[in-house]
Amino acid sequence: MIKRYFSIFILILLISSLSTSGRTRQQSVENFLDTLRVQEEGYSNVVGGEVNVSATADALEIAAYLNFEINNSLDILHYYQKSQNEDGGFGPYPETNSTWISTIRAVSGLNFMNNVINQSQIQNWKIHDYLNDTSSDLLYTNITRNNESIIVPYNLTIPVIETWYQFLYASFQLGFNIEFDHNYLVYNLKNMQYPNGSYYSFDEAVWSVRLLNLLGEKPSDFDLSAKYIKAFIQNNGVFSNEINGTTSIYATYEAVSTLYDLGVLQWVTETRYLETLDEIIVFILNLQNTNSGFHEVGRTESTLKDTWMAIKILYWLESLDELLSPDVLQTEGFIGLSIIYPAFALVLIPLWRRRS
């Protein structure tokens, strides 16, 4: 009799185990995307949040990487159309003023909607008019020289470099060729690297390398740039944006993207250029919630932005197939061992006494 109950107990555990491993991590991400589409028009960043242009762009990019089919794409296209204003820019959502970042993210989202609109059609949306007009104020300033007012580019601070990158990348996505002082940008970006190969900061290294790559260029000392970025690897093998700082998805995303732009993530003579690749993959996977997306270190709620960064990291590391592994341990619908054991003991004790 005890053997029978013991067999039942094992069967319960096996059934529970099967329900745990029946879903892959990728399916959990897809389920998370579904929960964020509270309206057919688009996606929110968190469950229960407001649908917006930027989050919808993130979802479209994730879906493209995972070959996840987005249903009712025309509804999303109409949402983008309703979010565009007469100046050609986009607000965060319909009936809001245009903002630079919403417009940049809208361009990215539209770029992943080739199934319902092509690039030539998007060029007629006058988005580039907004980008040109707005970038003039963000990237250039008037100064007086020899009693003459002239327009000169702002010094390359990190926000200015980021704006240059966004402007040029969005313009390329829209299919426009931009006239700008290529030599000025390349010269100043390369000079951000000190003679010893380091930079003023992690962020300066990331953005200067990123923009140089977009311009088809590399840092003055390519190898030392990579070594500088890898100096921000912490004891657990993952990145922080400080030398002795806290690791995060954000810092890891920034670092891995930079090493990807430098082209040093491949194997080199039987040795990985990024020696802690396995640790990074495990770190990212451990930040996925059950049947959901990913969250930042120190938080528990999955967000679309964190999931977007996690997916891109795995893509750059050529490790998207890791998402085909079973989902993290389930708790929903699973009877924990702490409950089963006492309950099972209550059954066994009377039986044991009866036998004795």
C-alpha positions in Angstrom: 0.0 0.0 0.0 2.8 2.4 0.9 4.5 1.6 -2.4 1.2 2.6 -4.2 1.0 5.9 -2.4 4.7 6.5 -3.0 4.1 5.8 -6.7 1.3 8.3 -6.8 3.5 10.9 -5.1 6.2 10.4 -7.7 3.6 10.7 -10.5 2.4 14.0 -9.1 6.0 15.3 -9.1 6.5 14.1 -12.7 3.3 15.7 -13.9 4.3 18.9 -12.2 7.8 18.7 -13.7 6.3 18.1 -17.2 4.1 21.2 -16.8 7.2 23.1 -15.9 9.3 22.2 -18.9 6.5 22.2 -21.5 7.1 25.8 -22.4 10.3 27.3 -23.7 11.8 30.6 -22.7 11.0 32.0 -26.1 7.3 31.1 -25.8 7.3 32.9 -22.4 8.7 36.0 -24.1 6.0 35.7 -26.8 3.4 35.3 -24.0 4.7 38.5 -22.4 4.4 40.4 -25.6 0.8 39.3 -25.9 0.0 40.5 -22.3 1.5 43.9 -23.2 -0.8 44.3 -26.2 -3.8 45.6 -24.3 -5.0 47.3 -27.4 -4.8 46.1 -31.0 -3.0 49.4 -31.8 0.2 48.6 -30.0 2.2 47.7 -26.9 2.9 49.1 -23.5 6.2 48.9 -21.6 4.7 47.1 -18.6 1.6 45.0 -18.0 -1.3 47.4 -17.4 0.7 50.4 -18.8 -0.2 52.8 -21.6 0.3 51.9 -25.2 3.0 54.1 -26.7 5.1 54.6 -29.9 8.4 53.6 -28.3 7.3 50.4 -26.6 5.5 49.3 -29.8 8.8 49.8 -31.7 10.6 47.6 -29.1 8.0 44.9 -29.5 8.2 44.9 -33.3 12.0 44.5 -33.1 11.8 41.6 -30.6 9.2 39.9 -32.8 11.6 40.3 -35.8 14.5 38.6 -34.0 12.3 35.8 -32.7 10.3 35.3 -35.9 7.2 36.0 -33.8 4.2 36.8 -35.9 2.5 40.1 -35.0 -1.2 39.9 -35.6 -3.3 42.8 -37.0 -0.2 44.7 -38.1 -2.4 47.2 -39.9 -3.8 48.4 -36.6 -0.3 49.2 -35.5 0.4 51.0 -38.7 -2.7 53.1 -38.1 -1.6 53.8 -34.6 1.7 55.2 -35.9 -0.2 57.3 -38.4 -2.4 58.7 -35.7 0.7 59.5 -33.6 2.3 61.6 -36.3 1.8 65.4 -36.4 1.8 68.0 -39.1 5.5 68.8 -38.5 6.3 65.2 -39.6 7.4 64.1 -36.1 5.7 61.7 -33.7 4.3 62.1 -30.2 4.6 59.4 -27.6 0.9 58.5 -28.5 -1.9 60.1 -30.5 -2.8 63.8 -29.9 0.5 64.6 -28.2 3.3 67.0 -29.4 6.2 65.6 -31.4 9.3 64.6 -29.5 12.7 63.7 -30.8 12.9 60.3 -29.2 9.4 59.3 -30.1 10.1 60.1 -33.7 13.4 58.1 -33.7 11.6 55.1 -32.2 8.7 55.5 -34.6 11.2 55.2 -37.5 12.6 52.1 -36.0 9.2 50.6 -35.5 8.1 51.4 -39.1 11.3 49.8 -40.3 10.1 46.5 -39.0 6.7 46.7 -40.7 7.8 45.7 -44.2 4.8 43.4 -44.5 2.3 46.3 -44.5 4.4 49.3 -45.8 7.6 49.7 -47.9 10.4 52.2 -47.5 9.4 54.4 -50.4 6.0 54.9 -48.9 7.5 55.9 -45.5 9.7 58.5 -47.3 6.5 60.3 -48.3 5.5 60.7 -44.6 7.7 63.8 -44.3 9.4 62.4 -41.2 12.7 63.5 -42.4 11.5 67.1 -42.5 11.1 67.0 -38.8 14.4 65.2 -38.3 16.3 67.8 -40.3 14.6 70.8 -38.7 14.9 69.5 -35.1 18.5 68.2 -35.5 19.6 71.7 -36.6 18.8 73.0 -33.1 20.2 69.9 -31.3 23.4 69.6 -33.2 24.4 73.2 -34.2 24.6 76.6 -32.7 25.2 80.2 -33.8 28.4 82.0 -32.8 29.8 85.3 -33.6 33.3 85.3 -35.2 34.9 88.4 -36.6 31.6 90.3 -36.2 29.9 87.6 -38.3 27.3 85.1 -37.2 28.1 81.6 -38.3 26.7 78.2 -37.6 29.0 75.6 -36.0 28.4 72.1 -34.5 28.1 71.7 -30.8 31.1 70.1 -29.0 30.8 66.3 -28.9 29.4 65.7 -25.5 27.7 62.3 -24.9 24.1 63.6 -25.5 25.3 65.3 -28.7 27.0 62.1 -29.9 23.9 60.2 -29.1 21.8 62.7 -31.1 24.1 62.5 -34.1 23.8 58.7 -34.0 20.0 58.8 -33.8 19.8 61.3 -36.6 22.1 59.6 -39.0 20.8 56.1 -38.2 17.1 57.2 -38.6 18.0 59.0 -41.9 19.7 55.8 -43.2 16.6 53.8 -42.2 14.4 56.2 -44.2 16.7 55.9 -47.2 18.0 59.5 -47.1 21.6 60.6 -47.7 22.7 63.3 -45.3 25.2 66.1 -46.0 27.4 66.6 -43.0 31.0 67.1 -42.1 32.1 63.5 -42.0 35.8 64.4 -41.3 34.9 66.6 -38.4 33.0 63.9 -36.7 35.5 61.1 -37.3 38.5 63.3 -36.2 36.9 64.4 -32.9 35.5 60.9 -32.1 38.8 59.3 -32.6 40.5 61.9 -30.4 38.3 60.9 -27.5 40.5 57.9 -27.0 43.6 58.7 -24.9 47.1 57.6 -26.1 47.0 54.8 -23.6 43.8 53.4 -25.2 41.4 54.5 -22.4 38.6 57.0 -22.4 37.2 59.6 -20.0 34.3 57.3 -19.2 32.5 54.1 -20.1 29.6 56.0 -21.8 32.0 58.1 -23.8 33.7 55.0 -25.1 30.4 53.3 -25.9 28.9 56.2 -27.9 32.1 57.3 -29.7 32.7 53.7 -30.9 29.0 53.3 -31.8 28.9 56.5 -34.0 32.3 55.7 -35.6 30.9 52.3 -36.6 27.9 53.9 -38.1 30.3 56.2 -40.1 32.2 53.1 -41.3 35.2 53.9 -39.0 37.0 52.4 -36.1 38.8 54.0 -33.1 42.4 55.0 -33.3 43.5 52.0 -31.4 41.0 49.3 -32.1 42.4 46.7 -29.8 42.8 48.9 -26.8 39.2 50.1 -27.2 38.0 46.6 -26.8 40.3 46.1 -23.8 39.0 49.2 -22.2 35.4 48.1 -22.5 36.3 44.6 -21.1 37.9 46.3 -18.1 34.3 46.9 -16.9 33.7 43.2 -16.5 33.0 42.5 -12.8 33.8 39.4 -10.7 30.7 37.6 -11.9 31.8 38.0 -15.5 29.2 40.6 -16.4 29.4 44.3 -17.1 28.9 47.4 -15.0 29.3 51.0 -16.3 31.7 51.6 -13.4 35.1 49.9 -12.8 33.9 48.5 -9.5 30.2 48.8 -9.9 26.9 46.9 -9.9 26.2 44.7 -13.0 23.1 45.3 -14.9 21.3 44.5 -18.2 21.7 48.1 -19.3 25.5 48.2 -18.8 25.9 44.7 -20.4 23.8 45.8 -23.3 26.0 48.9 -23.8 29.2 46.9 -23.5 28.2 44.0 -25.7 26.8 46.4 -28.4 30.2 48.2 -28.4 32.2 45.0 -28.7 29.8 43.9 -31.5 30.4 47.2 -33.3 34.2 46.6 -32.9 33.7 43.2 -34.4 35.4 41.3 -31.6 32.8 38.9 -30.4 33.9 36.1 -32.7 36.3 33.3 -31.8 39.9 34.3 -32.3 42.5 31.5 -32.7 40.7 29.0 -30.5 40.1 31.7 -27.8 37.1 33.7 -27.2 37.8 37.4 -27.4 35.0 37.8 -24.8 36.1 35.3 -22.3 33.1 35.6 -20.1 30.5 35.0 -22.8 28.9 32.0 -21.0 28.6 33.9 -17.7 26.9 36.8 -19.5 24.4 34.4 -21.1 23.6 32.8 -17.8 23.3 36.2 -16.2 20.7 37.3 -18.8 18.7 34.1 -18.6 18.5 34.3 -14.8 16.7 37.7 -15.2 13.8 36.2 -17.0 10.5 35.9 -15.0 8.3 32.9 -15.2 6.1 32.9 -18.3 7.2 36.4 -18.9 10.0 38.8 -20.0 13.2 40.1 -18.4 13.8 42.5 -15.6 16.7 44.7 -14.5 18.9 43.7 -11.6 17.4 44.8 -8.3 13.9 44.8 -9.7 11.2 42.1 -10.2 8.8 43.4 -12.8 9.4 42.5 -16.4 9.5 45.4 -18.8 9.5 45.5 -22.5 12.6 47.7 -22.6 14.6 45.3 -20.4 13.3 42.4 -22.5 14.4 44.2 -25.7 17.9 44.7 -24.3 18.1 41.1 -23.2 17.1 39.8 -26.6 19.5 42.0 -28.4 22.4 40.9 -26.1 21.6 37.3 -26.9 21.4 38.1 -30.6 24.8 39.8 -30.6 26.3 36.8 -28.7 24.7 34.5 -31.3 22.8 32.8 -28.5 19.1 33.3 -29.3 18.8 29.5 -29.4 19.2 29.6 -25.6 15.6 30.7 -25.5 14.5 27.3 -26.8 15.4 25.8 -23.5 12.6 25.1 -20.9 11.1 28.1 -19.2 12.2 29.0 -15.6 10.7 27.0 -12.8 7.0 27.5 -12.6 5.0 28.2 -9.5 1.6 28.8 -11.0 -0.4 25.6 -10.7 2.5 23.8 -9.1 2.1 22.2 -5.7 5.3 23.0 -3.9 7.2 20.3 -2.1 6.8 22.1 1.2 3.1 21.4 0.9 3.3 17.9 -0.7 5.6 16.5 1.9 3.4 17.3 5.0 0.3 16.2 3.1 1.9 13.0 2.1 3.2 12.4 5.6 -0.4 12.7 6.9 -1.4 9.9 4.6 1.6 7.7 5.4 1.5 8.0 9.2 -1.9 6.4 9.7 -0.9 3.7 7.2 2.3 3.0 9.1 0.5 2.8 12.4 -2.0 0.5 10.9 0.8 -1.8 9.7 2.4 -1.8 13.1 
